[in-house]
Amino acid sequence: MQIGVTFPQTEIGTDPKTIRDYAQVAEDLGYEHLLAYDHVLGADPTNREGWRGYTHQTMFHEPLTLFGYLAAVTQRLELVTGVIVLPQRQTALVAKQAAEVDVLSSGRLRLGVGIGWNAVEYEALGEDFSTRGARIEEQIEVMRLLWTKEVVSYEGEYHHIDEAGINPLPVRRPIPVWMGARADVGLRRTARVAEGWFPLGPLDDRMREAVKRLRHYVEEAGRDPESVGIEARLDMSRVPQEEWVPQTEAWRSLGATHISINTMNAGLGSPQEHIEAIQRYKEALGE
């Protein structure tokens, strides 16, 4: 099982040196990947009664731009979006940006995608919130064509490409695409079209059942369940230190291929404290 870190998006601040130091320390500690969340816009909840989730006051570095920077200051870390809200973005542009990050990082991008939940973002970006689930599968198909062929012609329900292509093509052709999903329809979609899955939630009986269902759906899709990876997340805000190793080993036993340690919302007051937290996790694992 590969061990990674969740980039502390909302708490690390904007100092480029601090961001560089965090990534380089993670790499020096032997972490194998760095995962970053995505939100383009945060809604102002003032006039939105009952709003839940991120707001305009929550900081988010744009992942693909961030990874262009991290590609230059790291050597081995796999750079993972966990996840890009794909249907609110233009497909060909994401394919182009992802290919560029993959080139600049010498093939270290893993593209996690999902449908998101924030209709405010979709509206502001000019995309249809109501069709996001239907569109994402076609988007993945189009991206894979653009990553593997110099010239693409495509006629789908949502995309039209007439003899065009991106240049440069990525190092990995195609770039691995993973999906974040919680609902059953998302698990089925992941089983059909993705190389891996980001579970959303704690390791409990419901999660164990979700893993079982995913593997069943992968088999139904005519694929080997072992070919679909699982990236677990360990939240320091919810899991006490004495449970770090047992929880990690429980995920390993369940068949997780990756896990990342998330230090956000754990009461850490500075970027240095996030660095010290990922040091403690590594020490606890004895790796």
N, C-alpha and C positions, 0 to 999 in steps of 0.2 A: 504494500500500500504506500503510495506516494504521499508525503507530508508537505503541506503548503501553508501559506498565510493568507488571510483576508486583509487586503489593503484597508487601513482604517480611514476610509473616505471622509467620513463626517467629522473627524476629530484631528486629523494630522495637520491641517492648515495649508498655507499656500507657499511656504518657503521652499524653493526648488532644492536647496541643499539638504533640508530635512527629509524631503521625499526621496532624494538620492540615497541619503544615509540609511533610511529605513530599508530600502530595497537591497542595498549592498550588505547590510548586516544580516538580513534574512538569507541572502545567498551564502554569505560566509558561515552562517550557522548550519548550513546543509539543507535548508528548505529547498524543495524541488519546484515549487510553483508559487506564483502570486496571483490572487484572484481579486478582481475589482467589480463593484456593483455599478449600475448605470441608472441615472436619471438626468434628462436634459433640462427639465423645468420643474420647479416646485410651486405648488399652488399656495396662494395666500388664503388661510382659513378664516379670515376675519368675517367674510360674508358667506361662508359655506358652513352652515350649521351641521354639526356632527361629523366634520371632516376627520378622517383618521389616516395616519401615515405621514410621510415626509411633507415638509412645507418649503416655502421659498427661503426660509432661514437655515435649511439643512444643506450643507456644502456637498457638492459632488464634482469631482474631477471627471472630465469626459474620458472614458476608458481608452479608446483607441489613440487619442492624442497623448494621454498619459503614457501609453505603452510605446509610442514613438520615442519619448524621452527615456523611458526605462530601458529600451533596447540598446541605447548608447552607453548606459552606465552599469549594465549587468552583463554577465557572460553566459550563465547557465539557466537562470530561472525561466521556466515556462510562464508565459503571460496569458492569463485566462480571464475572459469576461464572464461574469457570473451573476446576472446575464445582461446582454444587450437587448433592449426592447425592440426587436427587429421590425414588427409591422408599423411602427411609427416612423421608420426611416426608409429612405429610398434604397431599394435592393442593390442596384448596380453601384451606388456610391458606397454602401457598406462593403460590398465585395472588393471594390477598389481600395478602400481604406485598410481593410483586413489584409489584403495582399501586400500592401506597402509595409504594414507592421511586420508581417511574416518575413519579408525580404530584409528589412532593417535589423531584425532580431535573429537572422539566420535560421528561420524555421521554428520559432519558439512560441507561436500563437496558437491557442486553443480558443475557438469562438463559441462561447455559451450564449444561447438566445432564448427568449421567452416572449410571451404576448403582453405582459404587463397588466396594470390595473388602473392606471391614472388617465382617465378620459381627458383631463385638462391638457396633458402633454400632447395627446393625439390631435386635439382640436388646434392647438397652437402650431403644430408641425404640419398641419394640412392633410392628415391621414384619417381614415375611417376607423373609429374604435369598434364598431359593430361587426366588422368583417375580419378582425385581426387574427382569429383562430384559423379561418379558412385560408387567409393569405400566406401565413407563415410557411406552410409546407411548400407552396409554389416558390416562395422566396428562397428557401434552402435549395431547391432544385436549380433555380436560376443561378445562384451563387456558385454552386458546384460546377455548373457548365462554364461560367466565366473564369473560374480558377483553373480549369483543366484544358480549355480550348482557346486557341488564338483568336478564332472568329466564331461567333455564336449567332444563330438565328433561332428565335423562340417566339411561339405564339401561344399564350396561355390565357386564363381568365382575367388575370390582373397584370400581365407583363407582355410587352411586345418589343423584341429586339430584332433588328434587320441588319444582319451581317456586320456585327461590331464586336469588339473585344477589349479587354483591359491589358495594359502593358506597363510595368512588368507583371508577369504571373508570379504567384507565390512560390516559395521553396517547397512547401508541402502541397501536393496537388491531388486531392483537394485538402484545404485546411480542415482539421477535425471540427465538427459541429456537435455540440452538446445542447441539451435542452433543460430548462427549469420548468417544472410542472408540479401541481398539487392535485388537481382534479383528475378523474378517471380518463376523461377525453384527452387530457394532456399526456397521461401515461401511455395511452394507446398511440398517440402521435409520436412520442419519443421512441417507442418500440419500432415504429415503422421507418423513421427517417434519421434518427440521431445516433451518434457514436457513444453517447453517454448521457447521464441524467444527474441533475442537481436536486436531491431531495430537499423539501422545504418543511422543516419541523424537527422536533426532538426524536431521539431513538426510543420509541415506545411500541406498544403492540400495534397501533395504527400504522406506524412506519414500517414495521416488519411485514405487515400485511401488504402495504404498498409495494415493497420490494418484491414480494412473492407475485403480486399481480403483474408488475412490470416484466418479470422474467417469463411469466405465462404469455403475455402479449407479444414479447419478442419471439417466442417459439411460434405463436400463431402467425406472425409475420414471416415465418420461414427463415429466421435468423438464429444464430447461436447466442444464447443468453450470456455466455462468457465474453462475447464480443462487444457488449454494451457496458461501458464503465459506469461507476457510481461515485460521485464526489460528495462526501459527507461534510458537515460543518459542525465544529465544536465551539459553542458560544461561551466565552469566559463569564459573561454576565449571568448565565444560567447554570453553569456547571462548576461546582467548587473544585479547588485544586486537587483534593484527594480523589476526585472522580475523573480527572483528566485521562489517566492511563486506562482505568477500566472502561470508560466510554470509548476511547480510541480503539481498544482491543475488541470491544463489542461490535463496533462498526467493521473492523477487520474480519471478525468471525462471520458477519452477515454478508461479506463479499464485497465490501467497498474497496474500490481500487485507488481512491484518493480521499484525503481529508484535509481541511484547512481550519486553522485556528483563528477565530474571530475575536478581536480584543475590543471592539466597539461596544459602547453602552455598559462598560464594566467599571465605570467610575475612575478611569485613568485620566490624570489631569494634564498630561503633556505628551508630545511625541516620544520623548525619551522613556516614559513609562510604558508606552506600547512596545518599544524595542525591548525593554527589560522583561515584559510579559512574554514575548515570543521566545526570549532566552530561557525563561523558566519552564516553558512548555517543552522545549527541546531537552533541557536537563532532566525533566521528569520522565521523558520517554527513554532517556539514556542513549540517544542517537546522536 
